[in-house]
């Protein structure tokens, strides 16, 4: 296998588990993504490096990402996570359930 980039519409990896999303969850996340893109556009011609410099990030950009984080965290727990440890515990809990379900399907030949 070569080491250059390859693209596929049938092959992918989930790097972390995502709960089942309701139509409202999808709409909320889409609105957050659109807001982030519009906020970036408002700072044209600033580069991504300019916009995401932790010391100089525009306040509205920081706010757009904080809102996105809040919406996403509420999907997982119904509230904001208390800290990174709690966030990781939830992700590992969901990952364990996800991989156990896959392992069960493989054992059953499904």
N, C-alpha and C positions, 0 to 999 in steps of 0.2 A: 504494500500500500504506500502511496506517495505521501509526502508530508505537507503538501500545499493544501489550501482551503478547498473543501468540497461542500456543495450545497445539495440538499435533497428535500423534496416535499413529502417524503414518507418516513424519514428517519430523523429522530430528535431525541434530546435528553432533557428530562425535567431535573433541574438542579435543586429544586425544593418543592415540597408538596403544596398544592393550592387547594383550599376547600372548594366544594361545588359552589359556583357563583350563581346567584339569582339574577334575573334580568335587571333588577335595581342595582345590584353590585356592579354589574357590567356597565350600566349607564353611569354610575358614580365614578368608576375608574376611568371611563372614556372621557368624562367631563374634566377630571383631574389631568389626564394626559393632554387634552386640548388646551387647558389653561397653561400648562407648562410650555407647550409649543408656542402659544400666543405670547407668553411672557418672554421667551427667548427672542421671538421675532421683534418685540418692542425694543430690544437692545441691539438690533442690527446696526452696524456690522460687527459687533463684538463676537469673538470666537467662543467656542465651547470652553476652551481653556480660560478665557477671560471670565466667562459667566460662572464657572465652577471653581474659581480660585477661592478657597475657604476664607481667606482674609478680605477679599474684595467682592464677594458675591452680592449682587443687587438684592435689596431687601425683598422686593416683590418676587424674585426668583426663589429665595429661601422660603418665603411664605407659600408659594405654589407647591414646593416639594414637601413642606411640612404638612400641608393639607392632604396631599397624596398619601403620605405616610399614615396619617390619621385614618383616612378612609380604608386603607389596606389593613391596618392593624385591627380596626373594628370588625372587618370581615372575619378575621381569625378568632377574635375573643370577645367581640361586642364592646370593647373599650381599648384604650391605649395600653400597651405593655408597660409594666413598671420599670423594666430595665432590659438590657441585652440578654441576661441570663434567662429571664422568663421567656423572651422571644425565642431563644435557641431551644429551650425545653419544649415549647409548643411545636416548633418545626421538627424536632427529632421525634416527638410523640406522633405527629402526623406521618412522618416518613416511615416510622416503624410499622404503623397500621397499613400504609400503602404497600410497603414491600412484603408484609405478611400476606396481604390479599393476593399479590402477584405470585408469591411462592405457593400458595394454596391452589391457585388456578393452574400453575405449571404441574404440580403433583397430580392434579385431577385430570390432566391432559386437555384442559380447555384453552 
